[in-house]
Amino acid sequence: MIKGDRIFGAFMMVVALGYILNARGIQTSFMSDPVGPRLFPYLVGAVVMIAALVMVLRPDPDEEWPAGPMVGQLGLALAVLAGYAYAITPLGFLIPTAIAAGVLSWQIGGNPRRSVLAGVGLSVGLFLLFRVLLGLGLKALPAGMGF
Amino acid sequence: MDTLANLAMGMSIALTPYTLLLAVIGCFVGTIIGALPGLGPSNGVALLIPISFSMGLDAVSALVLLTSVYYGAMYGGRISSILLNIPGDEPAMMTTLDGYPMARQGKAAEALVVSGVASFVGAFLATVGLMIFAPYLARVAYQFGPAEYFALYMLAFCTLGGIGSTNQAKAAMSAAIGLGIAMIGLDKTTGMPRFTFGELHLMDGVDFLVAIVGLFAVAEIFHFIESHGKDSAISVKLGKILVPWRMLRQTSGAMLRGTGIGFVAGVLPGAGASLGSFLAYMAEKSVAKDKASFGRGNPKGVAAPEAGNNAAAGGALVPMLTLGVPGSGTTAVLLALLLTLNITPGPLLFAERPEIVWSLIASLLIANVVLLVMNVPMVKVFVRILSVPAWVLLPGVTMIAFVGIYSLTGSSFDMLMMVAFGVLGYVMRKLGMPTVPVILGILLGNAMEDNLRRAMVLSNGDWTYLFSSPIAIGLWTAAVLGFVAPIFLRRLLKKPAMPETDPTLNED
């Protein structure tokens, strides 16, 4: 039986190996201390290695992992959040926020009409709160469209 | 009477109408954050740091606002514990044991008042304790050199991992992940880039606020989508709020005992409020004559853990302020706040910027009084707010997380990194790995390496220097014990079965 701990442990071993190899390439200057900039990363990498080995050899009982449609849902949420990170600078606050909040609201509550309301409401409400009340520098709309 | 003079000085800074207003707002927001299931003190404060920073608040105002939020969240956690049987945050878990049964017997109002007063007693006395012990510990901390600090950081990681997790390997892994992330960026001593892969955004390192908000707040959204945010409805009717004087008198002993235990648990690095409330409950149960009624709505079972939980929150500030080593997840976030404000906690803070320390302590006292007023007569307001559905709340929280990071850094790269930390937080929680050590690693990683390297410079590369002073040896011993002992203690101290609690909780 495959366990989450084993996969994560194996993955972290690869990461730690890459980390240690990368640390070997850290340049040091002529004015360094007895320890230098590489040793601490080596130590950290070693701790990850040991802990990962324990996780692979003695995994805990598995949690229930999402399957099928739920993976799609989580993937969608991830895509929405990542897209939002890209969209907010060029498109301003209101439109991306309404879309992102609406999608997330639909994913949690499952009711399309309520989600549209939640998305638009949160977008406008948070904009008023942050821009008008707290004075943060947010742009409302895409550049060239209104204020 | 140094303490009193200092306190008067702190009060004179903190008692202006503007800071009082901030304290009231902070307490109100904090209580809401604490009461809402899925939002605890850690992610509440984490969400608000970038926002208060972009608002341009000065150091004292930001401290007052966010410590009020911190204490408010500690108070608020009990509300949903008692009414919904869902702890608002992890330290409030023990309060569900007797709080919810009391609510079902129609004594919800009494439970809320008793727990509110217990929170006040715990938090207030702990703040007094902080006033007395912190300057003393700060004087001891003057004797700490790099070797002692390195050992102290080890102690923090070991005890936090050892006590907070059920699997030592996973705790060590979490801490190492955090430390590994902290290494990214320019090396301070040599000025050479490490692990930046030529990416300019990584030259300054990974911003700990990005990591904190990602791990605490963004991870939450994935959990809620998975659990479909079980609509939380209040099934308990709340009658008129009357102060049950008799019950308060009966439980006063429990409150004081809980406070003492909680304060000690809070001062120990890594133990934190969850352990404080757990030990306070267990101790109260073992000394009580009516053991059988615990778990069935005994008011003492509400008073003791609430006092313990809030006293631990105050106690945790002692090592955080004097040594720069947080005692729990939430104090780790408060440490992040101080670092953002360019305040370095440690013994020097007490000597060089006493106005910061004492206005913080003064604002804690003020916040407690405000919270007592808010949480006893006005508790109904918060009960109403609890009915905000998850499908509005969670998207709102996520958007606030983005706004905070966006207005702080303005870069898509940082927001993407925050989302990546959210995924990491989700996976880690699925695997039962604690996320707090990651935060602690990112926060303390550079200081820890720096102290190690300075120790080696002082000793010319002699490793035995790390174990050369009695303080260092004591800290190393405690670190090893803190990491290893829980393996054996875990069998002795089995947590009592929870009456079906929500798995989507935050670590304290």
HADDOCK unambig.tbl for C-alpha pairs under 7 A between the chains (distance, minus, plus):
assign (segid A and resid 4 and name CA) (segid B and resid 431 and name CA) 6.72 0.50 0.50
assign (segid A and resid 5 and name CA) (segid B and resid 431 and name CA) 6.46 0.50 0.50
assign (segid A and resid 22 and name CA) (segid B and resid 195 and name CA) 6.95 0.50 0.50
assign (segid A and resid 26 and name CA) (segid B and resid 194 and name CA) 6.04 0.50 0.50
assign (segid A and resid 27 and name CA) (segid B and resid 192 and name CA) 6.26 0.50 0.50
assign (segid A and resid 28 and name CA) (segid B and resid 190 and name CA) 6.44 0.50 0.50
assign (segid A and resid 28 and name CA) (segid B and resid 192 and name CA) 6.62 0.50 0.50
assign (segid A and resid 29 and name CA) (segid B and resid 190 and name CA) 5.79 0.50 0.50
assign (segid A and resid 31 and name CA) (segid B and resid 190 and name CA) 6.99 0.50 0.50
assign (segid A and resid 32 and name CA) (segid B and resid 190 and name CA) 6.26 0.50 0.50
assign (segid A and resid 33 and name CA) (segid B and resid 457 and name CA) 6.19 0.50 0.50
assign (segid A and resid 34 and name CA) (segid B and resid 456 and name CA) 6.48 0.50 0.50
assign (segid A and resid 34 and name CA) (segid B and resid 457 and name CA) 6.21 0.50 0.50
assign (segid A and resid 34 and name CA) (segid B and resid 460 and name CA) 6.72 0.50 0.50
assign (segid A and resid 34 and name CA) (segid B and resid 461 and name CA) 5.67 0.50 0.50
assign (segid A and resid 35 and name CA) (segid B and resid 453 and name CA) 5.90 0.50 0.50
assign (segid A and resid 35 and name CA) (segid B and resid 456 and name CA) 6.75 0.50 0.50
assign (segid A and resid 37 and name CA) (segid B and resid 187 and name CA) 6.75 0.50 0.50
assign (segid A and resid 40 and name CA) (segid B and resid 449 and name CA) 6.42 0.50 0.50
assign (segid A and resid 41 and name CA) (segid B and resid 180 and name CA) 6.64 0.50 0.50
assign (segid A and resid 44 and name CA) (segid B and resid 176 and name CA) 5.58 0.50 0.50
assign (segid A and resid 44 and name CA) (segid B and resid 179 and name CA) 6.81 0.50 0.50
assign (segid A and resid 44 and name CA) (segid B and resid 180 and name CA) 6.11 0.50 0.50
assign (segid A and resid 47 and name CA) (segid B and resid 176 and name CA) 6.44 0.50 0.50
assign (segid A and resid 48 and name CA) (segid B and resid 173 and name CA) 5.38 0.50 0.50
assign (segid A and resid 48 and name CA) (segid B and resid 176 and name CA) 5.94 0.50 0.50
assign (segid A and resid 51 and name CA) (segid B and resid 169 and name CA) 4.76 0.50 0.50
assign (segid A and resid 51 and name CA) (segid B and resid 170 and name CA) 6.61 0.50 0.50
assign (segid A and resid 51 and name CA) (segid B and resid 172 and name CA) 6.46 0.50 0.50
assign (segid A and resid 51 and name CA) (segid B and resid 173 and name CA) 5.50 0.50 0.50
assign (segid A and resid 54 and name CA) (segid B and resid 169 and name CA) 6.38 0.50 0.50
assign (segid A and resid 55 and name CA) (segid B and resid 169 and name CA) 6.80 0.50 0.50
assign (segid A and resid 63 and name CA) (segid B and resid 430 and name CA) 6.28 0.50 0.50
assign (segid A and resid 63 and name CA) (segid B and resid 431 and name CA) 6.82 0.50 0.50
assign (segid A and resid 70 and name CA) (segid B and resid 226 and name CA) 6.82 0.50 0.50
assign (segid A and resid 74 and name CA) (segid B and resid 222 and name CA) 6.43 0.50 0.50
assign (segid A and resid 81 and name CA) (segid B and resid 419 and name CA) 6.80 0.50 0.50
assign (segid A and resid 82 and name CA) (segid B and resid 416 and name CA) 5.91 0.50 0.50
assign (segid A and resid 82 and name CA) (segid B and resid 419 and name CA) 6.78 0.50 0.50
assign (segid A and resid 85 and name CA) (segid B and resid 412 and name CA) 5.19 0.50 0.50
assign (segid A and resid 85 and name CA) (segid B and resid 415 and name CA) 5.46 0.50 0.50
assign (segid A and resid 85 and name CA) (segid B and resid 416 and name CA) 6.03 0.50 0.50
assign (segid A and resid 86 and name CA) (segid B and resid 412 and name CA) 5.57 0.50 0.50
assign (segid A and resid 101 and name CA) (segid B and resid 395 and name CA) 4.99 0.50 0.50
assign (segid A and resid 101 and name CA) (segid B and resid 396 and name CA) 6.98 0.50 0.50
assign (segid A and resid 104 and name CA) (segid B and resid 395 and name CA) 5.81 0.50 0.50
assign (segid A and resid 105 and name CA) (segid B and resid 391 and name CA) 4.65 0.50 0.50
assign (segid A and resid 105 and name CA) (segid B and resid 392 and name CA) 6.32 0.50 0.50
assign (segid A and resid 105 and name CA) (segid B and resid 395 and name CA) 5.93 0.50 0.50
assign (segid A and resid 107 and name CA) (segid B and resid 225 and name CA) 5.95 0.50 0.50
assign (segid A and resid 108 and name CA) (segid B and resid 224 and name CA) 6.53 0.50 0.50
assign (segid A and resid 108 and name CA) (segid B and resid 225 and name CA) 4.99 0.50 0.50
assign (segid A and resid 108 and name CA) (segid B and resid 228 and name CA) 4.91 0.50 0.50
assign (segid A and resid 108 and name CA) (segid B and resid 229 and name CA) 5.77 0.50 0.50
assign (segid A and resid 108 and name CA) (segid B and resid 391 and name CA) 5.45 0.50 0.50
assign (segid A and resid 109 and name CA) (segid B and resid 228 and name CA) 6.68 0.50 0.50
assign (segid A and resid 109 and name CA) (segid B and resid 391 and name CA) 5.07 0.50 0.50
assign (segid A and resid 118 and name CA) (segid B and resid 392 and name CA) 5.89 0.50 0.50
assign (segid A and resid 122 and name CA) (segid B and resid 396 and name CA) 6.34 0.50 0.50
assign (segid A and resid 134 and name CA) (segid B and resid 55 and name CA) 6.57 0.50 0.50
assign (segid A and resid 135 and name CA) (segid B and resid 55 and name CA) 6.77 0.50 0.50
assign (segid A and resid 136 and name CA) (segid B and resid 54 and name CA) 6.58 0.50 0.50
assign (segid A and resid 136 and name CA) (segid B and resid 55 and name CA) 6.32 0.50 0.50
assign (segid A and resid 136 and name CA) (segid B and resid 407 and name CA) 6.83 0.50 0.50
assign (segid A and resid 137 and name CA) (segid B and resid 407 and name CA) 6.65 0.50 0.50
